[in-house]
Amino acid sequence: MAKFLIVEARFYDHLNDMLVAGAQAALENEGHKVDVITVPGALEIPGAIALAAESGRYDGYVGIGVVIRGETYHFEIVAGESARGIMALTMDGLAIGNGILTVENEAQALVRADPAQKDKGGEAAKAALALLALREQFGA
């Protein structure tokens, strides 16, 4: 049994609730323990994961959030930099599933967040599980 941390950027409550539910279910159905923490935005997710990793309390992580395109360039920065931060931590050997939705509108987010539809929270948790299994396979 492993222990996972879900780090969520809680901005769209109803969407995050679905993403977190999907991720928790995927992890708990495999017998793992799960903690959830909240950060202000998607840009803070990689930093929170890095801080949690220093504690040594967790075996894997899932980043959860929703970034919806707006009228400014901010969308590109948040979407790209949050993904870059998660990828950098993954390249350092952390088992992280990226469940940060980057979408054009709320309708797209609803379909992707809903566990009964695309279940991107659950998919992110399964990605973290797969990376943890690989890390264990390679003895890292």
The first five atom37 places (N, CA, C, CB, O) and aatype in JSON, in Angstrom:
{
  "aatype": [12, 0, 11, 13, 10, 9, 19, 6, 0, 1, 13, 18, 3, 8, 10, 2, 3, 12, 10, 19, 0, 7, 0, 5, 0, 0, 10, 6, 2, 6, 7, 8, 11, 19, 3, 19, 9, 16, 19, 14, 7, 0, 10, 6, 9, 14, 7, 0, 9, 0, 10, 0, 0, 6, 15, 7, 1, 18, 3, 7, 18, 19, 7, 9, 7, 19, 19, 9, 1, 7, 6, 16, 18, 8, 13, 6, 9, 19, 0, 7, 6, 15, 0, 1, 7, 9, 12, 0, 10, 16, 12, 3, 7, 10, 0, 9, 7, 2, 7, 9, 10, 16, 19, 6, 2, 6, 0, 5, 0, 10, 19, 1, 0, 3, 14, 0, 5, 11, 3, 11, 7, 7, 6, 0, 0, 11, 0, 0, 10, 0, 10, 10, 0, 10, 1, 6, 5, 13, 7, 0],
  "atom_mask": [
    [1, 1, 1, 1, 1],
    [1, 1, 1, 1, 1],
    [1, 1, 1, 1, 1],
    [1, 1, 1, 1, 1],
    [1, 1, 1, 1, 1],
    [1, 1, 1, 1, 1],
    [1, 1, 1, 1, 1],
    [1, 1, 1, 1, 1],
    [1, 1, 1, 1, 1],
    [1, 1, 1, 1, 1],
    [1, 1, 1, 1, 1],
    [1, 1, 1, 1, 1],
    [1, 1, 1, 1, 1],
    [1, 1, 1, 1, 1],
    [1, 1, 1, 1, 1],
    [1, 1, 1, 1, 1],
    [1, 1, 1, 1, 1],
    [1, 1, 1, 1, 1],
    [1, 1, 1, 1, 1],
    [1, 1, 1, 1, 1],
    [1, 1, 1, 1, 1],
    [1, 1, 1, 0, 1],
    [1, 1, 1, 1, 1],
    [1, 1, 1, 1, 1],
    [1, 1, 1, 1, 1],
    [1, 1, 1, 1, 1],
    [1, 1, 1, 1, 1],
    [1, 1, 1, 1, 1],
    [1, 1, 1, 1, 1],
    [1, 1, 1, 1, 1],
    [1, 1, 1, 0, 1],
    [1, 1, 1, 1, 1],
    [1, 1, 1, 1, 1],
    [1, 1, 1, 1, 1],
    [1, 1, 1, 1, 1],
    [1, 1, 1, 1, 1],
    [1, 1, 1, 1, 1],
    [1, 1, 1, 1, 1],
    [1, 1, 1, 1, 1],
    [1, 1, 1, 1, 1],
    [1, 1, 1, 0, 1],
    [1, 1, 1, 1, 1],
    [1, 1, 1, 1, 1],
    [1, 1, 1, 1, 1],
    [1, 1, 1, 1, 1],
    [1, 1, 1, 1, 1],
    [1, 1, 1, 0, 1],
    [1, 1, 1, 1, 1],
    [1, 1, 1, 1, 1],
    [1, 1, 1, 1, 1],
    [1, 1, 1, 1, 1],
    [1, 1, 1, 1, 1],
    [1, 1, 1, 1, 1],
    [1, 1, 1, 1, 1],
    [1, 1, 1, 1, 1],
    [1, 1, 1, 0, 1],
    [1, 1, 1, 1, 1],
    [1, 1, 1, 1, 1],
    [1, 1, 1, 1, 1],
    [1, 1, 1, 0, 1],
    [1, 1, 1, 1, 1],
    [1, 1, 1, 1, 1],
    [1, 1, 1, 0, 1],
    [1, 1, 1, 1, 1],
    [1, 1, 1, 0, 1],
    [1, 1, 1, 1, 1],
    [1, 1, 1, 1, 1],
    [1, 1, 1, 1, 1],
    [1, 1, 1, 1, 1],
    [1, 1, 1, 0, 1],
    [1, 1, 1, 1, 1],
    [1, 1, 1, 1, 1],
    [1, 1, 1, 1, 1],
    [1, 1, 1, 1, 1],
    [1, 1, 1, 1, 1],
    [1, 1, 1, 1, 1],
    [1, 1, 1, 1, 1],
    [1, 1, 1, 1, 1],
    [1, 1, 1, 1, 1],
    [1, 1, 1, 0, 1],
    [1, 1, 1, 1, 1],
    [1, 1, 1, 1, 1],
    [1, 1, 1, 1, 1],
    [1, 1, 1, 1, 1],
    [1, 1, 1, 0, 1],
    [1, 1, 1, 1, 1],
    [1, 1, 1, 1, 1],
    [1, 1, 1, 1, 1],
    [1, 1, 1, 1, 1],
    [1, 1, 1, 1, 1],
    [1, 1, 1, 1, 1],
    [1, 1, 1, 1, 1],
    [1, 1, 1, 0, 1],
    [1, 1, 1, 1, 1],
    [1, 1, 1, 1, 1],
    [1, 1, 1, 1, 1],
    [1, 1, 1, 0, 1],
    [1, 1, 1, 1, 1],
    [1, 1, 1, 0, 1],
    [1, 1, 1, 1, 1],
    [1, 1, 1, 1, 1],
    [1, 1, 1, 1, 1],
    [1, 1, 1, 1, 1],
    [1, 1, 1, 1, 1],
    [1, 1, 1, 1, 1],
    [1, 1, 1, 1, 1],
    [1, 1, 1, 1, 1],
    [1, 1, 1, 1, 1],
    [1, 1, 1, 1, 1],
    [1, 1, 1, 1, 1],
    [1, 1, 1, 1, 1],
    [1, 1, 1, 1, 1],
    [1, 1, 1, 1, 1],
    [1, 1, 1, 1, 1],
    [1, 1, 1, 1, 1],
    [1, 1, 1, 1, 1],
    [1, 1, 1, 1, 1],
    [1, 1, 1, 1, 1],
    [1, 1, 1, 1, 1],
    [1, 1, 1, 1, 1],
    [1, 1, 1, 0, 1],
    [1, 1, 1, 0, 1],
    [1, 1, 1, 1, 1],
    [1, 1, 1, 1, 1],
    [1, 1, 1, 1, 1],
    [1, 1, 1, 1, 1],
    [1, 1, 1, 1, 1],
    [1, 1, 1, 1, 1],
    [1, 1, 1, 1, 1],
    [1, 1, 1, 1, 1],
    [1, 1, 1, 1, 1],
    [1, 1, 1, 1, 1],
    [1, 1, 1, 1, 1],
    [1, 1, 1, 1, 1],
    [1, 1, 1, 1, 1],
    [1, 1, 1, 1, 1],
    [1, 1, 1, 1, 1],
    [1, 1, 1, 1, 1],
    [1, 1, 1, 0, 1],
    [1, 1, 1, 1, 1]
  ],
  "atom_positions": [
    [[0.84, -1.18, 0.0], [0.0, 0.0, 0.0], [0.89, 1.24, 0.0], [-0.96, 0.0, 1.22], [1.8, 1.37, 0.81]],
    [[0.59, 2.13, -0.92], [1.34, 3.38, -1.03], [0.49, 4.53, -0.5], [1.78, 3.64, -2.5], [-0.72, 4.41, -0.31]],
    [[1.16, 5.64, -0.28], [0.45, 6.84, 0.17], [0.62, 7.92, -0.9], [0.99, 7.33, 1.56], [1.73, 8.24, -1.31]],
    [[-0.51, 8.48, -1.32], [-0.53, 9.49, -2.38], [-1.04, 10.81, -1.84], [-1.39, 9.02, -3.55], [-1.85, 10.87, -0.92]],
    [[-0.54, 11.87, -2.46], [-1.01, 13.21, -2.16], [-1.64, 13.79, -3.43], [0.15, 14.12, -1.64], [-1.0, 13.86, -4.48]],
    [[-2.89, 14.2, -3.29], [-3.54, 14.94, -4.36], [-3.38, 16.42, -4.03], [-5.05, 14.53, -4.52], [-3.79, 16.87, -2.96]],
    [[-2.79, 17.17, -4.96], [-2.63, 18.61, -4.79], [-3.58, 19.27, -5.77], [-1.14, 19.08, -5.03], [-3.42, 19.15, -6.98]],
    [[-4.57, 19.96, -5.23], [-5.57, 20.56, -6.1], [-5.51, 22.08, -6.03], [-6.96, 20.07, -5.73], [-5.37, 22.68, -4.97]],
    [[-5.62, 22.67, -7.21], [-5.77, 24.11, -7.33], [-7.26, 24.38, -7.4], [-5.0, 24.7, -8.6], [-7.88, 24.24, -8.45]],
    [[-7.83, 24.75, -6.27], [-9.29, 24.88, -6.19], [-9.71, 26.25, -6.68], [-9.79, 24.66, -4.74], [-9.56, 27.26, -6.01]],
    [[-10.25, 26.23, -7.9], [-10.74, 27.47, -8.48], [-12.19, 27.28, -8.92], [-9.86, 27.91, -9.67], [-13.05, 28.11, -8.62]],
    [[-12.44, 26.21, -9.62], [-13.8, 25.86, -10.05], [-14.26, 24.7, -9.17], [-13.85, 25.48, -11.59], [-14.0, 23.54, -9.48]],
    [[-14.95, 25.01, -8.08], [-15.28, 24.01, -7.08], [-15.96, 22.77, -7.66], [-16.18, 24.61, -6.04], [-15.53, 21.65, -7.38]],
    [[-16.99, 22.96, -8.46], [-17.76, 21.83, -8.98], [-16.92, 20.93, -9.88], [-18.99, 22.32, -9.74], [-17.1, 19.72, -9.9]],
    [[-16.01, 21.52, -10.63], [-15.13, 20.73, -11.5], [-14.07, 20.01, -10.68], [-14.47, 21.63, -12.56], [-13.77, 18.84, -10.91]],
    [[-13.5, 20.72, -9.72], [-12.48, 20.11, -8.87], [-13.05, 18.96, -8.06], [-11.87, 21.15, -7.95], [-12.39, 17.94, -7.87]],
    [[-14.27, 19.13, -7.56], [-14.89, 18.05, -6.79], [-14.92, 16.76, -7.61], [-16.31, 18.44, -6.35], [-14.63, 15.69, -7.08]],
    [[-15.27, 16.87, -8.89], [-15.32, 15.68, -9.75], [-13.93, 15.12, -10.02], [-16.01, 16.02, -11.07], [-13.73, 13.9, -9.98]],
    [[-12.97, 15.99, -10.3], [-11.61, 15.53, -10.57], [-11.01, 14.82, -9.35], [-10.72, 16.7, -10.99], [-10.4, 13.76, -9.48]],
    [[-11.18, 15.43, -8.19], [-10.64, 14.82, -6.96], [-11.34, 13.5, -6.68], [-10.8, 15.79, -5.76], [-10.69, 12.53, -6.31]],
    [[-12.65, 13.46, -6.86], [-13.39, 12.21, -6.63], [-12.88, 11.09, -7.53], [-14.9, 12.43, -6.86], [-12.7, 9.96, -7.08]],
    [[-12.64, 11.41, -8.79], [-12.13, 10.4, -9.71], [-10.74, 9.92, -9.32], [0.0, 0.0, 0.0], [-10.46, 8.72, -9.37]],
    [[-9.88, 10.85, -8.93], [-8.52, 10.48, -8.53], [-8.54, 9.66, -7.24], [-7.65, 11.74, -8.34], [-7.86, 8.63, -7.15]],
    [[-9.31, 10.11, -6.26], [-9.38, 9.37, -5.0], [-9.9, 7.96, -5.22], [-10.29, 10.11, -4.0], [-9.35, 7.0, -4.68]],
    [[-10.96, 7.83, -6.0], [-11.53, 6.52, -6.25], [-10.52, 5.59, -6.91], [-12.78, 6.64, -7.12], [-10.4, 4.43, -6.52]],
    [[-9.8, 6.1, -7.9], [-8.81, 5.27, -8.6], [-7.72, 4.77, -7.65], [-8.18, 6.05, -9.75], [-7.29, 3.62, -7.73]],
    [[-7.28, 5.64, -6.75], [-6.22, 5.26, -5.81], [-6.74, 4.36, -4.7], [-5.58, 6.51, -5.21], [-6.12, 3.36, -4.36]],
    [[-7.88, 4.73, -4.13], [-8.43, 3.94, -3.02], [-8.9, 2.58, -3.48], [-9.57, 4.69, -2.36], [-8.82, 1.61, -2.73]],
    [[-9.4, 2.48, -4.71], [-9.83, 1.18, -5.24], [-8.66, 0.21, -5.38], [-10.51, 1.36, -6.59], [-8.85, -1.0, -5.4]],
    [[-7.45, 0.75, -5.47], [-6.24, -0.08, -5.53], [-5.64, -0.3, -4.14], [-5.21, 0.56, -6.45], [-4.58, -0.91, -4.01]],
    [[-6.32, 0.21, -3.1], [-5.89, -0.02, -1.72], [-4.89, 0.99, -1.18], [0.0, 0.0, 0.0], [-4.24, 0.72, -0.16]],
    [[-4.75, 2.13, -1.81], [-3.78, 3.12, -1.38], [-4.43, 4.19, -0.5], [-3.12, 3.77, -2.59], [-5.63, 4.44, -0.58]],
    [[-3.61, 4.79, 0.33], [-4.06, 5.9, 1.18], [-3.9, 7.21, 0.41], [-3.26, 5.95, 2.52], [-3.01, 7.35, -0.42]],
    [[-4.79, 8.16, 0.71], [-4.81, 9.42, -0.04], [-5.01, 10.59, 0.91], [-5.9, 9.41, -1.11], [-5.9, 10.56, 1.76]],
    [[-4.18, 11.61, 0.76], [-4.38, 12.91, 1.39], [-4.65, 13.92, 0.28], [-3.14, 13.34, 2.27], [-4.21, 13.73, -0.85]],
    [[-5.38, 14.98, 0.62], [-5.66, 16.04, -0.34], [-5.3, 17.38, 0.29], [-7.17, 16.02, -0.78], [-5.67, 17.66, 1.43]],
    [[-4.56, 18.2, -0.46], [-4.29, 19.57, -0.03], [-4.7, 20.51, -1.15], [-2.79, 19.76, 0.35], [-4.81, 20.12, -2.31]],
    [[-4.93, 21.75, -0.78], [-5.37, 22.76, -1.73], [-4.34, 23.87, -1.82], [-6.75, 23.34, -1.34], [-3.8, 24.32, -0.8]],
    [[-4.08, 24.31, -3.04], [-3.19, 25.44, -3.29], [-3.98, 26.5, -4.08], [-1.89, 25.0, -4.07], [-5.03, 26.19, -4.63]],
    [[-3.48, 27.74, -4.12], [-4.24, 28.81, -4.76], [-4.51, 28.62, -6.25], [-3.53, 30.09, -4.57], [-5.61, 28.94, -6.72]],
    [[-3.55, 28.11, -7.0], [-3.73, 28.0, -8.44], [-2.84, 26.92, -9.02], [0.0, 0.0, 0.0], [-2.02, 26.33, -8.32]],
    [[-3.01, 26.66, -10.32], [-2.27, 25.6, -11.0], [-0.76, 25.83, -10.96], [-2.72, 25.47, -12.43], [0.01, 24.87, -10.93]],
    [[-0.34, 27.09, -10.97], [1.11, 27.37, -10.92], [1.74, 26.93, -9.61], [1.36, 28.84, -11.14], [2.95, 26.7, -9.56]],
    [[0.95, 26.82, -8.57], [1.48, 26.42, -7.26], [1.54, 24.91, -7.07], [0.64, 27.03, -6.17], [2.15, 24.43, -6.12]],
    [[0.92, 24.15, -7.95], [0.9, 22.7, -7.8], [2.3, 22.09, -7.82], [0.06, 22.07, -8.91], [2.62, 21.32, -6.91]],
    [[3.16, 22.4, -8.79], [4.51, 21.79, -8.76], [5.3, 22.15, -7.49], [5.29, 22.23, -9.99], [6.0, 21.31, -6.94]],
    [[5.18, 23.38, -7.05], [5.9, 23.78, -5.83], [5.42, 23.02, -4.62], [0.0, 0.0, 0.0], [6.22, 22.61, -3.78]],
    [[4.11, 22.84, -4.52], [3.56, 22.09, -3.38], [4.01, 20.63, -3.43], [2.03, 22.16, -3.37], [4.32, 20.04, -2.4]],
    [[4.04, 20.05, -4.62], [4.51, 18.67, -4.75], [5.98, 18.58, -4.36], [4.3, 18.15, -6.19], [6.38, 17.64, -3.67]],
    [[6.78, 19.54, -4.8], [8.21, 19.53, -4.44], [8.4, 19.62, -2.93], [8.94, 20.7, -5.13], [9.23, 18.91, -2.37]],
    [[7.63, 20.48, -2.27], [7.72, 20.59, -0.81], [7.29, 19.29, -0.13], [6.87, 21.76, -0.31], [7.93, 18.84, 0.82]],
    [[6.21, 18.71, -0.61], [5.73, 17.45, -0.02], [6.74, 16.33, -0.23], [4.38, 17.05, -0.62], [6.93, 15.49, 0.64]],
    [[7.39, 16.33, -1.38], [8.38, 15.28, -1.68], [9.55, 15.35, -0.7], [8.89, 15.42, -3.12], [10.11, 14.33, -0.31]],
    [[9.91, 16.56, -0.31], [11.0, 16.71, 0.66], [10.67, 16.07, 1.99], [11.31, 18.19, 0.87], [11.57, 15.66, 2.73]],
    [[9.39, 15.97, 2.31], [8.97, 15.38, 3.59], [9.16, 13.87, 3.61], [7.52, 15.72, 3.88], [9.29, 13.28, 4.68]],
    [[9.17, 13.24, 2.44], [9.31, 11.8, 2.37], [8.06, 11.03, 2.8], [0.0, 0.0, 0.0], [8.12, 9.81, 2.98]],
    [[6.94, 11.71, 2.96], [5.71, 11.07, 3.45], [4.89, 10.4, 2.36], [4.86, 12.08, 4.14], [4.0, 9.6, 2.65]],
    [[5.18, 10.71, 1.1], [4.33, 10.23, 0.02], [5.12, 9.45, -1.02], [3.61, 11.4, -0.63], [6.3, 9.71, -1.27]],
    [[4.42, 8.49, -1.62], [5.01, 7.68, -2.67], [4.69, 8.21, -4.06], [4.54, 6.25, -2.55], [5.41, 7.95, -5.02]],
    [[3.59, 8.95, -4.16], [3.18, 9.48, -5.44], [2.26, 10.66, -5.27], [0.0, 0.0, 0.0], [1.79, 10.96, -4.17]],
    [[2.0, 11.34, -6.39], [1.27, 12.6, -6.36], [0.34, 12.7, -7.56], [2.23, 13.8, -6.33], [0.59, 12.12, -8.61]],
    [[-0.75, 13.46, -7.36], [-1.65, 13.78, -8.47], [-1.93, 15.28, -8.4], [-2.99, 12.93, -8.41], [-2.39, 15.78, -7.37]],
    [[-1.65, 15.98, -9.49], [-1.98, 17.4, -9.58], [-3.35, 17.54, -10.23], [0.0, 0.0, 0.0], [-3.61, 16.97, -11.29]],
    [[-4.23, 18.32, -9.58], [-5.6, 18.5, -10.06], [-5.89, 19.98, -10.19], [-6.62, 17.81, -9.1], [-5.61, 20.76, -9.27]],
    [[-6.45, 20.38, -11.3], [-6.85, 21.76, -11.49], [-7.54, 21.94, -12.83], [0.0, 0.0, 0.0], [-7.59, 21.02, -13.65]],
    [[-8.07, 23.12, -13.03], [-8.75, 23.45, -14.28], [-8.3, 24.84, -14.71], [-10.31, 23.38, -14.11], [-8.4, 25.8, -13.96]],
    [[-7.8, 24.91, -15.94], [-7.41, 26.19, -16.53], [-8.24, 26.36, -17.8], [-5.86, 26.25, -16.84], [-8.11, 25.59, -18.75]],
    [[-9.11, 27.38, -17.79], [-9.98, 27.64, -18.93], [-9.47, 28.88, -19.66], [-11.46, 27.84, -18.47], [-9.18, 29.91, -19.05]],
    [[-9.35, 28.75, -20.98], [-8.84, 29.86, -21.79], [-9.7, 31.1, -21.58], [-8.81, 29.47, -23.29], [-10.93, 31.03, -21.6]],
    [[-9.03, 32.21, -21.4], [-9.73, 33.48, -21.26], [-9.36, 34.4, -22.4], [0.0, 0.0, 0.0], [-9.01, 33.96, -23.49]],
    [[-9.44, 35.68, -22.14], [-9.18, 36.67, -23.18], [-7.72, 37.12, -23.23], [-10.06, 37.86, -22.97], [-7.34, 37.89, -24.11]],
    [[-6.9, 36.65, -22.29], [-5.52, 37.12, -22.24], [-4.54, 35.96, -22.42], [-5.25, 37.83, -20.91], [-4.94, 34.79, -22.48]],
    [[-3.28, 36.3, -22.5], [-2.2, 35.33, -22.66], [-1.95, 34.51, -21.39], [-0.91, 36.06, -23.06], [-1.2, 33.53, -21.42]],
    [[-2.57, 34.88, -20.31], [-2.36, 34.21, -19.02], [-2.61, 32.7, -19.11], [-3.27, 34.82, -17.96], [-1.91, 31.92, -18.46]],
    [[-3.59, 32.29, -19.9], [-3.9, 30.87, -20.07], [-2.67, 30.09, -20.51], [-5.03, 30.69, -21.09], [-2.36, 29.04, -19.94]],
    [[-1.97, 30.6, -21.52], [-0.8, 29.89, -22.04], [0.3, 29.76, -20.99], [-0.26, 30.62, -23.27], [0.95, 28.73, -20.89]],
    [[0.48, 30.81, -20.21], [1.51, 30.77, -19.17], [1.16, 29.74, -18.11], [1.68, 32.15, -18.53], [1.99, 28.9, -17.75]],
    [[-0.06, 29.79, -17.62], [-0.47, 28.87, -16.56], [-0.47, 27.43, -17.06], [-1.87, 29.23, -16.03], [0.05, 26.54, -16.38]],
    [[-1.03, 27.2, -18.23], [-1.08, 25.84, -18.78], [0.33, 25.29, -19.01], [-1.88, 25.82, -20.09], [0.64, 24.17, -18.61]],
    [[1.17, 26.07, -19.66], [2.51, 25.61, -20.0], [3.43, 25.46, -18.81], [0.0, 0.0, 0.0], [4.13, 24.46, -18.69]],
    [[3.43, 26.44, -17.94], [4.36, 26.41, -16.82], [3.98, 25.39, -15.76], [4.45, 27.78, -16.19], [4.85, 24.8, -15.13]],
    [[2.68, 25.17, -15.54], [2.29, 24.14, -14.58], [2.69, 22.77, -15.12], [0.76, 24.2, -14.29], [3.18, 21.92, -14.37]],
    [[2.48, 22.54, -16.4], [2.88, 21.27, -17.01], [4.4, 21.11, -16.99], [2.37, 21.18, -18.46], [4.91, 20.02, -16.7]],
    [[5.12, 22.19, -17.28], [6.59, 22.13, -17.26], [7.1, 21.79, -15.87], [7.19, 23.46, -17.73], [8.01, 20.98, -15.72]],
    [[6.5, 22.42, -14.85], [6.92, 22.14, -13.47], [6.68, 20.7, -13.07], [0.0, 0.0, 0.0], [7.52, 20.07, -12.43]],
    [[5.52, 20.18, -13.44], [5.22, 18.77, -13.12], [6.17, 17.85, -13.88], [3.75, 18.44, -13.47], [6.65, 16.87, -13.32]],
    [[6.43, 18.14, -15.14], [7.34, 17.31, -15.93], [8.75, 17.32, -15.34], [7.37, 17.79, -17.38], [9.4, 16.28, -15.29]],
    [[9.21, 18.47, -14.9], [10.55, 18.54, -14.3], [10.64, 17.67, -13.06], [10.91, 20.0, -13.94], [11.64, 16.98, -12.85]],
    [[9.6, 17.68, -12.24], [9.6, 16.84, -11.03], [9.53, 15.36, -11.39], [8.44, 17.22, -10.12], [10.14, 14.52, -10.73]],
    [[8.77, 15.05, -12.44], [8.68, 13.67, -12.89], [10.04, 13.19, -13.4], [7.61, 13.53, -13.99], [10.44, 12.06, -13.15]],
    [[10.74, 14.07, -14.12], [12.07, 13.71, -14.62], [13.06, 13.52, -13.48], [12.57, 14.77, -15.59], [14.08, 12.85, -13.65]],
    [[12.77, 14.12, -12.33], [13.61, 13.92, -11.15], [13.26, 12.64, -10.4], [13.48, 15.11, -10.22], [13.86, 12.33, -9.37]],
    [[12.28, 11.89, -10.91], [11.96, 10.59, -10.33], [10.69, 10.52, -9.51], [0.0, 0.0, 0.0], [10.4, 9.47, -8.93]],
    [[9.93, 11.6, -9.44], [8.68, 11.54, -8.68], [7.58, 10.92, -9.55], [8.26, 12.96, -8.2], [7.53, 11.14, -10.76]],
    [[6.71, 10.16, -8.91], [5.57, 9.55, -9.59], [4.4, 10.53, -9.5], [5.19, 8.16, -8.96], [3.74, 10.63, -8.47]],
    [[4.15, 11.24, -10.6], [3.12, 12.28, -10.61], [2.18, 12.07, -11.79], [3.76, 13.69, -10.68], [2.62, 11.84, -12.92]],
    [[0.9, 12.15, -11.5], [-0.1, 12.17, -12.55], [-0.59, 13.59, -12.73], [0.0, 0.0, 0.0], [-0.95, 14.26, -11.76]],
    [[-0.6, 14.06, -13.97], [-1.02, 15.43, -14.26], [-2.5, 15.45, -14.61], [-0.17, 16.03, -15.41], [-2.9, 15.05, -15.71]],
    [[-3.32, 15.92, -13.67], [-4.75, 16.04, -13.88], [-5.19, 17.49, -13.98], [0.0, 0.0, 0.0], [-6.3, 17.83, -13.58]],
    [[-4.32, 18.34, -14.52], [-4.68, 19.73, -14.71], [-5.31, 19.86, -16.1], [-3.42, 20.68, -14.57], [-4.64, 19.71, -17.12]],
    [[-6.61, 20.14, -16.12], [-7.3, 20.31, -17.39], [-6.96, 21.67, -17.97], [-8.82, 20.16, -17.21], [-6.97, 22.67, -17.26]],
    [[-6.66, 21.7, -19.25], [-6.45, 22.96, -19.97], [-7.41, 22.94, -21.14], [-4.94, 23.14, -20.45], [-7.2, 22.24, -22.13]],
    [[-8.48, 23.73, -21.0], [-9.6, 23.63, -21.93], [-10.03, 24.99, -22.45], [-10.78, 22.95, -21.26], [-9.64, 26.03, -21.92]],
    [[-10.82, 24.96, -23.49], [-11.33, 26.19, -24.09], [-12.52, 26.77, -23.34], [-11.73, 25.92, -25.53], [-12.72, 27.99, -23.31]],
    [[-13.32, 25.89, -22.71], [-14.54, 26.37, -22.06], [-14.99, 25.39, -20.97], [-15.66, 26.57, -23.09], [-14.45, 24.29, -20.84]],
    [[-15.97, 25.82, -20.21], [-16.45, 25.0, -19.1], [-17.11, 23.71, -19.56], [-17.42, 25.79, -18.25], [-17.02, 22.69, -18.88]],
    [[-17.77, 23.73, -20.7], [-18.41, 22.51, -21.21], [-17.37, 21.41, -21.45], [-19.18, 22.81, -22.52], [-17.61, 20.25, -21.12]],
    [[-16.23, 21.77, -22.03], [-15.16, 20.79, -22.22], [-14.66, 20.28, -20.87], [-13.99, 21.41, -23.02], [-14.41, 19.09, -20.71]],
    [[-14.52, 21.18, -19.9], [-14.04, 20.79, -18.58], [-15.0, 19.83, -17.89], [-13.83, 22.03, -17.72], [-14.57, 18.87, -17.26]],
    [[-16.3, 20.09, -18.02], [-17.29, 19.22, -17.38], [-17.19, 17.79, -17.89], [-18.7, 19.75, -17.63], [-17.22, 16.84, -17.1]],
    [[-17.08, 17.61, -19.19], [-16.98, 16.27, -19.76], [-15.7, 15.58, -19.27], [-16.99, 16.33, -21.31], [-15.73, 14.39, -18.94]],
    [[-14.6, 16.3, -19.22], [-13.33, 15.71, -18.83], [-13.24, 15.45, -17.33], [-12.2, 16.62, -19.26], [-12.59, 14.49, -16.91]],
    [[-13.87, 16.27, -16.52], [-13.79, 16.12, -15.07], [-14.72, 15.03, -14.54], [-14.12, 17.43, -14.41], [-14.39, 14.38, -13.55]],
    [[-15.84, 14.84, -15.16], [-16.87, 13.91, -14.67], [-16.36, 12.47, -14.67], [-18.14, 14.03, -15.54], [-15.99, 11.94, -15.72]],
    [[-16.34, 11.82, -13.49], [-15.9, 10.42, -13.43], [-16.75, 9.48, -14.29], [-15.94, 9.95, -11.99], [-16.28, 8.41, -14.68]],
    [[-17.98, 9.86, -14.58], [-18.85, 9.02, -15.4], [-18.6, 9.24, -16.9], [-20.3, 9.3, -15.08], [-19.15, 8.51, -17.73]],
    [[-17.78, 10.23, -17.24], [-17.49, 10.48, -18.65], [-16.01, 10.23, -18.92], [-17.89, 11.94, -19.05], [-15.6, 9.08, -19.03]],
    [[-15.2, 11.27, -19.03], [-13.78, 11.07, -19.38], [-12.89, 10.8, -18.17], [-13.26, 12.28, -20.12], [-11.8, 10.27, -18.33]],
    [[-13.33, 11.16, -16.98], [-12.63, 10.85, -15.72], [-11.13, 11.15, -15.75], [-12.83, 9.39, -15.38], [-10.3, 10.29, -15.47]],
    [[-10.8, 12.4, -16.09], [-9.39, 12.77, -16.18], [-8.7, 12.76, -14.81], [-9.26, 14.15, -16.81], [-7.48, 12.59, -14.74]],
    [[-9.45, 12.94, -13.73], [-8.85, 12.8, -12.4], [-8.43, 11.36, -12.15], [0.0, 0.0, 0.0], [-7.33, 11.11, -11.65]],
    [[-9.29, 10.43, -12.5], [-8.95, 9.01, -12.38], [-7.8, 8.62, -13.27], [0.0, 0.0, 0.0], [-6.94, 7.84, -12.87]],
    [[-7.79, 9.15, -14.49], [-6.68, 8.85, -15.41], [-5.35, 9.37, -14.87], [-6.96, 9.47, -16.79], [-4.32, 8.71, -14.99]],
    [[-5.37, 10.56, -14.27], [-4.14, 11.12, -13.7], [-3.65, 10.24, -12.56], [-4.37, 12.56, -13.21], [-2.45, 10.01, -12.43]],
    [[-4.56, 9.76, -11.73], [-4.18, 8.87, -10.63], [-3.58, 7.57, -11.18], [-5.4, 8.55, -9.73], [-2.59, 7.07, -10.64]],
    [[-4.17, 7.04, -12.22], [-3.64, 5.82, -12.82], [-2.25, 6.04, -13.43], [-4.6, 5.29, -13.88], [-1.41, 5.14, -13.42]],
    [[-2.02, 7.23, -13.96], [-0.68, 7.57, -14.48], [0.33, 7.59, -13.34], [-0.7, 8.93, -15.21], [1.45, 7.09, -13.49]],
    [[-0.06, 8.17, -12.21], [0.84, 8.19, -11.05], [1.13, 6.76, -10.58], [0.22, 9.01, -9.89], [2.27, 6.44, -10.23]],
    [[0.11, 5.92, -10.56], [0.31, 4.52, -10.17], [1.27, 3.82, -11.13], [-1.04, 3.77, -10.14], [2.13, 3.05, -10.69]],
    [[1.12, 4.07, -12.43], [2.01, 3.45, -13.42], [3.45, 3.9, -13.23], [1.54, 3.78, -14.84], [4.37, 3.09, -13.32]],
    [[3.65, 5.18, -12.97], [5.02, 5.68, -12.76], [5.6, 5.12, -11.46], [5.03, 7.22, -12.73], [6.8, 4.83, -11.41]],
    [[4.79, 4.99, -10.43], [5.28, 4.4, -9.19], [5.71, 2.95, -9.42], [4.19, 4.47, -8.08], [6.74, 2.51, -8.92]],
    [[4.92, 2.21, -10.18], [5.27, 0.83, -10.5], [6.58, 0.76, -11.28], [4.15, 0.17, -11.29], [7.41, -0.12, -11.03]],
    [[6.77, 1.67, -12.23], [8.04, 1.71, -12.97], [9.21, 2.05, -12.07], [7.95, 2.71, -14.11], [10.28, 1.46, -12.18]],
    [[9.01, 3.01, -11.18], [10.09, 3.38, -10.25], [10.48, 2.17, -9.41], [9.65, 4.56, -9.34], [11.67, 1.92, -9.19]],
    [[9.5, 1.44, -8.94], [9.79, 0.25, -8.13], [10.45, -0.84, -8.98], [8.49, -0.3, -7.49], [11.34, -1.54, -8.5]],
    [[10.02, -0.98, -10.23], [10.6, -1.98, -11.13], [12.08, -1.7, -11.37], [9.85, -2.0, -12.47], [12.89, -2.62, -11.43]],
    [[12.42, -0.42, -11.49], [13.81, -0.05, -11.74], [14.61, 0.17, -10.47], [13.87, 1.18, -12.59], [15.78, 0.55, -10.52]],
    [[13.97, -0.05, -9.33], [14.68, 0.05, -8.06], [15.06, 1.46, -7.67], [0.0, 0.0, 0.0], [16.02, 1.66, -6.92]],
    [[14.34, 2.43, -8.17], [14.67, 3.83, -7.87], [14.04, 4.26, -6.56], [14.21, 4.75, -9.01], [14.21, 5.41, -6.14]]
  ]
}
